[in-house]
Amino acid sequence: MANVRTPRGAWVDTALQALATGGPDAVRIEALAASLGVSKGGFYWHFKDRQALLDEMLDTWEKRVVGDVIASVESRPGDSRAKLQQLFELAPSIDFAVELALRDWSRRDRDVAKRLRRIDTRRMDYLRSLFGQFCEDEDDVEARSMLVFSLFIGSYFIAVKHRGKTRSQVVQLATDRLLGESWD
């Protein structure tokens, strides 16, 4: 019988889910192995130690939420407004539980905070590049980029009824306004 190893990506995905449900302290080799139904010895085929897993977990998350998202949007036809709309359509596919756990973790870990600043900067730079294609005023570009990013992150924290509209309808209204020609 062949010796089948648990794929490296399975360890990373399981670690991200552990982070989402229990924070960084829940990312423990024994617990991950139990969740995967394997022995913890298999972990060491892929990773030197827990820190190596944490680093790869953060690298993977950054690639998924920045690199892969931008690549997906850029692979589709359309002008900058269409690309911004595609970003909003992709936003619900982001695992917000991981996003929230990472943000919480960054409050207590300087290295994670540094990583999060880099990720957020990459996201904002991409938003700026898109808004800059149809907004001439730099302040307008910066304001719209910040509002879009705030809408993406903050809308998940708001627990309100929207007077006959769903949350997604209200987010679409906000998106439409942010993508409009001008704010005059």
N, C-alpha and C positions, 0 to 999 in steps of 0.2 A: 504494500500500500504506500502511495506517495505521501511525503510529508508536505501538507498544504499549510502555508502561512497565511495568517490574516493579513489582508492588504494594508499597506501603510495608510492609505486614504481612509480605511475603516476606523483606524485608531484616531485619526484627526477628526473625522466627522463625529465620532462618539465623544471625543473630548470637547468639541464645540457644543454638543447637546448637553453635556455635563455642565459646562460653563453657563449655558443658558438657564438651566434649572437650579443650579446650586452655587454658582459663582466659581471663582478660581480654586477655592479649597476643595470643590467637588471633583476637580480634575486630578484624580489619583489613579495610579497605575493599576492597583488591585481592583478598584471599582470599575475601571474601564474594561479590564480583562473579564470580570464577571459579567458585565453588560454585553460583551461580545461573545461570551461563552467559551473563552479560551484561557489558557494559563498566562500568567504575567510574563513568563519567560519569552513568549513570542514578541512582546513589546521590544525587547532588547535586540531583536533582529533588525529593527528599524530605527531605534532611537538610542542615543547614548544614555540619556537620563530624562527625567521629567521636564527639565528646562528646555531640552531640545524639542520635546513634544509641544510645550507651550509656545516656543518660537515658531514652529511650523504651523501650529494651529492659527496663530496670529497672521502669519504669511498667507495661509490659505484663505482666511477670512478677508484679508485685504484684497487679494486677487479676485475673489468672488464679488465683493461689493464695490470695487473700484475698477480694476482692470477688465474683468469680464463684462461688467455692466457697460462701460464705455465702449468696449469692442463690439458688443451687441448693438448698441445704438448706432455706432459709426458704420456698421456693416449694412445698415438699412438705408434706402434712399430717402431723401427729404432735406428740406432746409433746416435752419437752426430751430425754428418753432416746432417743426415736426419732431426733431430730435429731442427737444425738451418734453414734448408730449409723450414720446416713447419712454423717457426717463420716469415720468409719472406712472405710466402703465407698468413699468418694471418694478417700481418701488414696493408694491405689496408682496413681491416674490422674495424680498430680502427677509431673512429670519430676524424679525425685530427683537425677539427674546435674546439672541446673541448680541445684537447691537446694544441693547439696554445693559446686559451683563458686562459687556466690554467697557461701556461708559462708566458704570459703577466701579469696576475694577480699576479704571484709570485714576479714580479719585484717591486710591491708596497705593498705587504703584507708579513710580516716576517713569520707568521704562515704557509701561503700557500707555501712560499719558503722552509721552513723546510720540509713540507710534500712532495714537489716536489723532494727535495734532497733524501728523503727516497725512493720514488718511483723509481727515476733514479738509485739509488744504488741497489735496488732489481733487476732491469732490468740488470744492468751491472754485478752483481754477477751471475745471471743466464747465461748470455753470457759467462762470464769467466769459469763457470763450464762446459759448453759445449765445448768451444774451448780448455780448459785444458785437455780434453779427447783425443785430437789428436795433440796438440801442446805441445812440451816439454819445450820450452823456455818461461819463464814467461813474457818477454818483447813482444814476439810474441802473446801470449794470450791477453795481455793488449792492444796491438796495434790493433789486429783484433776486439776485443770487442768494442773498441772506434770507429773504422771505421764503424762497423755494426750499432752501435747506432747512429752515426753521419749520416749515410746513411738513416736510418729510419726517423730521425727528419729533417735533412737538405735537403733531396731531394725534399721535398714539397715546399721549398723556391726558388728552382732553376728553372728559366723560360728560357730554352734554347732548340733549335732544335738540335737533335742528329744525324745529317748527315745520313739520311736514316734509322734511327732506332727509335722506340718508346721509351718513357721514361721507360716503363716496361721492354723492351728488354735490355736497358742499365743497369737498376738496376739488372737484371738477370746476365748480364756479370760481374758486380761488385761482386755480390753474389758468382758466380762461382769462381772468383779469391780469394775471402776471404775464401772460403771453401776448397781451394786447399791444397795439401800436404805441400808445402813449398814455400817460396818466393825467393829462391836462383835463 
